[in-house]
Amino acid sequence: MASLLVRSNKLIAKPCELPSSLFFLRPVSCYHDAHERDDSAAVSPSSLSSPAQSVVGSICSLVCDSYLHQTHFRLPSHRLNLNLDADSLTHEQAITVVASLASEAGSMVALSFFYWALGFEKFRHFMRLYLVTADSLITNGNLERAHEVMRCMIRNFAEIGRLNEAVGMVMDMENQGLIPSTRTLNCIVEVAIEMGLIDYAENVFGEMSVRGVCPDSGSYKFMVIGHCREGRILEAHRWLSEMLQRGFVTDNATCTLVLDAFCEKGLVNRAVWYFRRMIDLGFRPNLINFTSLIDALCKRGSVKQAFEMLEEMVRNGWKPNVYTHTALIDGLCKRGWTEKAFRLFLKLVRSDGYKPNVHTYTSMISGYCKEDKLTRAEMLFSRMREQGLVPNVNTYTTIISGHCKAGNFDRAFELMNLMSEEGFTPNIYTYNAIVDSLCKKGRATEAYKLLNKAFSYGIEADGVTYTILIYEQCKQGDIKQALAFLCRMNKIGLDADMHLYNTLIASFCRQKQMKESERIFKQVIDLGLVPTKETYTSMICGYCRDENVDLALKYFRKMNDHGSVPDSFTYGTLISGLCKKSKVEEARRLYEEMIDKGLSPSEVTRVTVAYEYCKRNDSASAMILLETLDHKLWIRTVNTLVRKLCNEKKVGMAALFFHKLLEKDRRVHRVTIAAFTTACRETGKENLVADITERISRGIG
């Protein structure tokens, strides 16, 4: 802290000498509050022994007279009614006046002039005025008001970027007998937080313990608020934990900020835990606190838990308002429970206290659009306009997106024009909805034209726009252009997420450009992103296509490093790659490993491994491999295996499995019979057909 704070006590000035004939005495009637310290005598100023002999004396008389005529006096908002030109008052005269008033008329009269002077720019950032005022109040023994002056200096000097200088002076006032208080240091912390100087605020907080000042709930509250605003959730968690350990409880506004910050980062469970912990410490949540958590739970999809929170809210005496209902309706719609949402919506419509607002209607419209119930969405859209509610940009974008996904582009463009006619400018989200649907419908050229139109209006692309463009280029196989979009995206400060990188990696892998895939994979790690199951599966699939199963196995074994768990597709891809390289025993080990993990091999995987054994004329191993399957899966797998063997003209092996198939199921699939018959005739083994046909006939007969 020593390096942080500038220290100087050279600016403390002594008051200028007044004429010996000038002195002020204050009557008891001018006390503005009973609790204020009486630090001056009590006689009317009209009893002055002689008129003022100087400019300073005249000003002092004006101040005292104006002060005495105030009936309701409150600092610091009070302004004296002085018939005085501030421009003619010099800085030296101002500090002389305030020191003289403090000495002769008392602290409150001096403060009244001090706050009057601060109303003028020339004195607002004159540091000596603050220091002389504080020093004078200290002399009078009015330490609380001296701290008030210091806090005022902190706020005003922070406005012009001189916070550090002001803090240094506050700390140096200890040499004058003004020991830093919790409230004053909290003021510094609060101002630093408001300026975004989190590290500075932490240093000031640390200075508290150094100077023997005990932080209170406000001290911790400011630190928690600062870290939440900056999105530093782990740090906010640390400060909040320490705050609760000390038994301090936040206020309702801070509670809502904390809950919103944690929920925004997806830490809903932790938010709920803190909410419960604060209640245990005596915190009494209000309607806004409950609604904030209900909204977060709904956005996460925990609708049942949200309704449980609603019941708790009602038990605590709070009646849900339109925002609470809107959060629940939105949550139900996101889960696809639009009919339940609509029942709640109707309850709100019939309510005497609260009516659906634009956001409520938009949530319901969104729910119906997701279920392709566009007629109902249009009905609600018309209904809200009849109720006098004006659809906002989000409402228009929602219904436009619904029509685009259904392929109703004419209606989408009609709504877009209506939106403009009503004074709403389509934003990038509106354009993204249309462009994305056009690309998915194979109308990329129209999508690009629409985007260029949007850019001509000054609308800037966001991360979603670039993601749409990159997906489209990957779909078309133009990886070079996709990378160009990614580069541009990064250049303007937009971060690609893991899902987008997965798309790029998968595209490179499909084209067997494994060096480029490796480069993107390394870039993902360098950026601190965590590769997912999809990332690894794409890399494994790419290496298997490239017939490099050793590297595919390497990536398979690395999945645990990032907490990725392979699924049936991942195993199947690698097993197929191993079979292509004739590594059937390794393939079988993986096959058994996935079964042990409770994963069900796909039909392709089952047939691939069994066929590999058949190629080696090891039908026994193939039979044993398939024994673990239930009856239905066994029938399907063997039918497919027989057809594959027939296709490869391995008729003898096919006949062996055909006979096994007839033992378990006489109702052999006609396609299997046809494939077997054709293969036998093409290889000159009609006798096998006759044998199979006779068995089938006996079974039927």
N, C-alpha and C positions, 0 to 999 in steps of 0.2 A: 504493500500500500504506500510505502514511503516513496517509491518511484512513480506511483500513480498520481499522488496528490501534490500540487504545488503549494508550498508553504511560505507564507510571508506575513509579518505583523507590522510592516512599515506603514500601512495605509491607515492605521488607527490614528485619528486626529483628536486633539484636545479642542474643546469649544473655545471660540474667540471670546475675548473679554467684553463684557457689557458695561455701559456707564454705571457707575456706582449708584445712581439715583433710580435705576430701573430694576424692579423686581415684581414677581407675580405671586399672588396668593389666591388659592382656589377655595370657594365655599363648599360646604358639605353637599349642598343641593345639586352640584354638578357631577356627582358620582353617577356614572352611566350604568353600573351594575354593582350590586352589594358585595360580590365576591372579589372585585378588583382591589388591588393593594393601594392603600392610602400612603403615597410616598411624597406628599407635599403638604404645605400648610393650608389653612382654609379661611381665606378672606376674599371679599369681592375685588376684582381687578380695578374697579372704579376708585378704589382707595389708594391708587398709586401716588407716591409722594411728589412726583413731577412728571411732566409729559416726556415722551420718547425723545432722545437726543440723537438717534441715528436711524438709518434705514432698517437695520436688523431689529432695533427696538420697536419701530413702527410695525414691522411684520409680526413681531411677537404679540403686540397689542391686538392686531387684527385677528390673529389665530385664536388667542384666548377669548376674545369677545365672541367670535363665531362659534367656538366650542361651547361656550356657556349658554348660547341661545338654542342649542339643539335639544329637542325633547326626546327623540329616539335615536340613540347613538349605537351603531354596531360596526365594529372593525372586522375585516378591512374594507368592506364595501362603502363605508361612509366617505363622503367627500365634503370638505369644508366649503362654505359659501364665502370665498375670499374675493374681495374686489381688488385683485392684484394681478398684474401682468407677469406671468411666469418668465417670459422672455427677458424681462429686465432684471430678473433675479439671477445672480451668479451662483456657480457651484459652491464657492467658498461661503457665500452668504447663507445658502441653504443648509450647509452642515453646521454653521454657527447658530442658525435659528433653532435647529432641532436639538442641539446640545444645550442651548440656553433654556429652551422650553422644558426639557427634561429636568434640568437643574432647578429652575425657579417655579415652574407651574405643574410639574408632574409628568409621569410616564404617558398617561392617556392623551394629554394635550400634545405632547411631542409626537406621539404616534399619529394623531389626527393630521398634523402637518406632514409627517413622513408619507402617509398614504395619499394626501393631496398632491405632493410633489411627484409621486410615482405615476400620476395620471398624465404627466408630460414626458415626451420622449427624451428630452435632454437630461432628465434626472433618473429615468427608469433603469438605465444601465450605467449609472455613476456609482461605482463600488464604494467609494468613501462615505457616501450618504448612508448606506446600509451599515457599514462598520462603525461609524460614529454614533448612529442611532442605537445599535446594539450595545456599544460600549457605555453609552449614557444610561440605558436601561439596566445594565449590569450594576452600574454605580448606585442606582436607585434600589437595587435588590430585586428588581422585577425580571427574574431569569426566564420565566415562561414567555413573556412578551419579547425578550431578546431572541429566544429561539424562533419565535414567530417571524421576526425580521430576517433571520438567517434562512428560514425556509422560503420566504418571499424572494430573497436574493438567489437562491438555488434555482427556483422556477424561472425567474426573469432572465438570468444569465444563461440558462440552458437554451433559451429561445435563440440566442445569437451565437451558439456554439462555444460558450465559455464556461461550460459546466465544471470542467476540471479545475479551473482557476477559482471558481466560487467554492467548490468543495474544499480546496486547500485553505481558503480563508476561514471556512467553518471550523475546520480542524484546528487552526491556529488560535481560534477564539478561546481555546482551553487555557492559553497563557493569560487571558484576560479574566479567567474565572468562570467561563461558560463551558462546562463539560458537555460534550455531545450527548444528546438524549436519544432514546429509542425513536421517538416521533420524528426528530430531525433527520436521523440517519435513514429512517424509513422513507422520508421525503426524497432523499438522494436516490435511494434504491428505486422508488417509484418513477422518478423523472428519468433515470437511466433506462429503466425498462421501457418507458414510453418512447424513448429515442432509439430503442433497439440495441442498446449497449449492455447486453446480457452479461458478458464477462466482467465489465466494469462494475455492474450491480453486484456480482458475486464477490468482487474484491472489497466493496464497501460492506457487504454482509460479513465478510471475514474480519473486517476492521472492528466490528461491534465487539467480538469476543476479546480482541486485543486491548480495547479501551474499557473493558468491563461493562459493556452495555448489553443487556439481555434482549435478544430478539423476541418479538411478540408474534401473535397470529398474523398481524399485518405484514410483518417482515417476510414470513414464509409465503403469505398469500401473493405478494408482489413477485417473488421468485417463481412461484408456480405459474402465475399468469404470464410472465415473460417467456418462460420456456414453452408454454402451450401455444402462445401466439407465434412463436418462431418454429413450431412444429417439432421441437426437441422433446419428444414424448418420454424417452428414457430418462432424461434429466428431470423433466416434470414429475415423473414417477418417483425419482429419488427424493426430491424436495417435498412432495406430497406425503410420502411415507414418513419422512422425518417429522413433518408437521403433525401428522396424526399420532405418531409415537409420543410427542410432547403433549398430547391432549388438546391441541388446538383444532377448532372446527372452522371451515370456510363459511362465507356467507352464501346466499342463494345464487347471486350473480356469478361468483367465482365457481361455484359448484356446477352451474350450467356450462360455463366455459370449459372446465376440466372434462366433464362428461362428453361434450361435443368434440373436444380435441382427441380424446382416447377413441371415441367411436369413429371419427373420421379416419383414423389409422387402422380401423378394423379391430380394435382391442375392446370389443363390447363387453366381454366377460370381465375384464379388469375394471371397466367403468362401473359395471354393476357391483363388483366387489367393493370398490371405494364408496359407492353410494350406500351400501349396507354398513360399511365400517363407520361412515360419518353419522349415520342414523344412530348407531350404537353409542356414539360419543355425545349424542344430544342434538344433532342437527335435525331441523324440522323442514323437510322438503316441501316446496310449493308446487303449484300446478305446472309451472314452466319446467321445473326439474323433472317431474314425472313425465311430462310430454316429451322432453328431450330424450329420455331413455326409451320411451315407447317408440319414438321415431327411429332411433338407432337400431332397436331390436327388429322393427319391421323391415328396415333396409337390409339387415343381415338375413332376413327370412325367418327369424324366430318369432313368428306371429303368435303362436300359443303362449310363449313367455311374455309377449307384449300385452296380451289380454289379461294375463295374471297380474302384470304390473298395473293395468287399468283397474282391476278389482281392488288392489291394494290402495291405489290412489283414491278411489271412491270411499273405501273404509276410513281413510284419513280425512274425509270431509271435503274432498275436492271434486267438483263436478267437471267432467270432460268438456272442453270447448271445441270449436270448429277445427282448431289445429290438431287437437288430439284425435278427433274422428278422421281427419284427413290423413294423418299418419297411418292409422289402422286400415283405412280404405286402400291406401297406396300399397301397404304391406300385403293385404289380401289379394290385390290385383297382381302383384309381382309373383305371388305363389300360384296364380292361375285360378284363384277362388273368386271369380268376378261376381257370381250370384250372391255369395255371402257379403261381398263388398257392397253390392247394390242394395241389399236389405239394410245395411248400416247407412248407406247413402239416403235411402227413403226415410229412415228414422230421423236423419238430420233435416231432411226437407220438411217433415211434419213437425219439427221442433218449434216451439214458440221462442226459445231463447237464441238459438244459433241456426243460421242458414248456411248451406254450402257456398263456399267462395270459389274463385276462379281455380285455385289449386285443387280443390276437391273435385270439381268437374273434370279438370285435366287428368287427375289420377284415374277417374272412372273411364274416361275416354281412352286413356292409355291401356287400361285393362282389356277393354273390348277390342281395341286395335290388335293387341297381342294374340287374341283368340280369333282374329279375322271376322269379328262381328261388327263389320263396318256400318251396317244399317243402324244398329243401336248406338254406335259412336256418333254417327251423324245426328241421330235423334237427340242425344244429350247436347251436342254442339249447338243445335237449334234452340233447345230448351234453355240453355244458359243465356243465350242472346235475348230470348223472350223475357227472362228474369232481370234484364238490364245489366247483366255482367258482360264485360268486354273481354273476349278471348285475348290472351297475351301471346307473345311470340312462342312461348313453350307449348301453349295449347295448339296453335296452328302447326307447329313443327311435329307434334305428336300425331295429329290426324293426317297430316301430309305423309309422314313416315308410314302410317298404317296403310294408306292407299297405294303407296309405292311398293311395299312388300307384296301387296295383292296384285300388283301389275296395273293398277288403275292410274296411270300417269296423267291422263287427261284431267281427271278430277284433282289430282295433286297439283298440277299447274294452275288449275282454276282457283284452288284455295290459295295458292301462292300469290296470284293476282289480287284476290280479295283482301288478302293480308296487306298488300301494298296500298290498296285503295283506302283501307281504314287507318293508314298512317303507321303501320308496323313494317319495319325493314327486316326482310329475311336475314338471319345471321348464318354463320358458318355451320351451325348444327342443322339448320333447315336444308342447306345445300348438301351437307354430308349425307343426310337421309335419302335424298333423291339420287345423288351420285352413286352411293353404295348400291341402291336397288337397280339402277341402270346397268352398272357393271355386272351384277349378278344375273341380270336378264340378257347379258350378251350385247349390251348397247353402250359399249365403252366410249365410242366416238362421240355420242350425244352427251355422255357424262363429262368428257373433257371440254366440250364446247360450253356446257353449263358452268363448269368451274372457271373457265376463262372469263365468262360473263360476270361471275361473282367477284373475281379478282379486279376486273375493270371498275367495279363499284367501290373498291378500296377494302374489300373483305379479305382478311388474311387466313391462310390455311392453318389448321391446328394439327395436333398429333393424329387425330382420327382421320383427317383428310389424307395425310401422308400414308397412314396405315392402309387406307382403301386403295390408294394408288400403287403402293408396294405389293399388296395382295394381287391386284390386277396384273401387274407386270410379271409376277411369279407364275400366275396362272397361264399367262401367254408364253412363258418360258424365256422372257427377256430379263435375265438376271442382272445384266449390266445396267439397264435402266432402273431396275429396282434398287440397286446399290447407289445409283446416282441420287435417287429420291432420299435414301437413308442418309447419305452424306449431307444433303441439303437440310434435311430435318435436324441433324445434329448441329449443323452450322448456325442455325437460327435459335438454338437453345432448347429444342424439343427432344425429350428423351424417349427412345423406343423402349417398349416393355418386352418382357421375356416372350410373350406370345408372338410378337412381331419377329423377333429374332428366330423363333422356332420355324416360322414360315420361310424365312430366308434359308436357314440351314436345311430344311426339308427340300426346298427347291434345288439347292446345290447337290444334295444327295441323290435326288431323282435323276440329275444329269451326270452323276458319277464324278462331279468336280469336288473330290474329297479334300484337296488342299485348301480350296476356298472355304469348305465347311469347317475345316480345322481352324482357319484364320478367324472366322466368325465366332466359333466356339471359344477360342482364346480371348477374343474381344469381350464376350459375355462375362467371362471370369474376371477380366481386368476391370470391368465396370462395376463389379460387385453384385451382379445379378446371379441368381441361383438357377442352374440348368434344371429342367423338369424331366419327368418321365418321357414326355414327347420329344424333348431335345435328344436324349440318349437313344430313344427308339429310332429316330431319324438317322443318327450317326451309325447305329448298328445296322440298320437297313441299307444305308449307303455303302458301307464296307462289305456287306454280304453281296450286294449287287456287283461290287468291284472285285469280288472273290478274294477279299482279304479278311478271312474269318478271324485271324489272330488279333487284328486291331479291333474287330467287332467284339471279340471276347474281352479285350482290354477295357473297352468302354462299358461293357456289361458289368464287369466287376467293379468299375469306378462309380456305379450308380449310388451305392451306399454312402459314398463320400458327401453327397449333397442331399441325402435323405430321400432319394427317388426309389420307388418300389416298382420293379418290372411287373407288367401285367401279362395276360395271355398272349397279346399281340407281340409284345417284346420278346417273350420266350419263343413264340412261333417263328418270328423272323430269324432269330439266331439259329434255331433248330433246322430250319430250311437251308440256311447258309452252310451249316456244318454237313448236312446231308449232301448238298451239291459238291462238297469237297470230299465226300465219301468218309467223313468222320462220324460214322454212325454210332459208335459207342459213346462219344462225347455228347452226341445229340440225344441219345437215350438217357444219359445221366441228367441232362437238363429237363427232359420230358418227365422223369420221375421226380425231379426236384420241384417242378411246378405243381405236380399233383400233390406232393407232400405239403405244399404251401396253400392248398385248397383252391388252386386255379384249375379251371377246366380247359384242356387243350381243344383248340378248334378242330373241325373236321379236316381241314387242310393239313394241320400239324399231325394229326393221327395217321392220316393216309400217307403223308410224306415219310415218316419214320418207318411205318410198316412196309411201304414200297421199297425203301432202301434195303431192308433185310431181304425182301423178295428178289431184288436184283442180285443179291449174293447167294440166292438159292437157299436161304435160311428161313424157310416158312415157319419153322417151329418158334424162332425168336419173335417173328411177327405175330404169331398166334398168342404167345405169352404176353406180348406188349398190349394186345387188345383185350385180354381177359378181364382187366380191371373195369372195363366199361359196362354200364348197365345194358339191359337187353335192347332197348330202343336205339341207343347210340351205337351199339355193336352192329346191329342190322344195317343202319345207315352207313357206317364206316366201311363195312365189308362190301356192300353194294357198290360204293364209290371205288373201293380198291379193285374189285373185279373188273369194273369198266376201264380203270386206268391200266391194269395188266393186259386187258384185251387190246387196248389202244396201242400198247407197246409190243403187241404180238407175243406176249408171254402166256400162251394159251394153257400150257400144262399147269402153271402156278395158279392161273385164273380158275381152272377146273377144280383144283384142290380147295380153294376158298369157296367156290360155288357149291360144292358138296357140303361143306360146313354150314353154309348159309341155308341150304335146304333142310339140314337137321334141326335148325332153330326156327325156320319160318318157311312154310311151303309157298306162301304168297310172294314170290319173287317179283321184283319190279320189272315191268315189261321192257324198260330201257336197258336193264342189265341183261335180260334174255337176248334182246336184239343185238347188243354189243358182243355178247359171247358167241352167238350164232354166226355173226359176220366174221369175227376173228378166226373161228374154226374153219370156215369155208375158205377164207383167204390163205390160211396156212395148211390146207389139205387135211385137217383133222376132224372130218365130219363125224367120225365115230364118237367123239366126245360129246357132240351135240345130241346124238341119238341116245347116249347114256343119260344125259341130263334130262332130256325130254321125257324119257321113260319114267324117271324118278318123279318128275313133276306130275305126269299123268297118273301115276299110282297114288300120288298124294291127293290129287283132285278127285280121282275115282273113289 
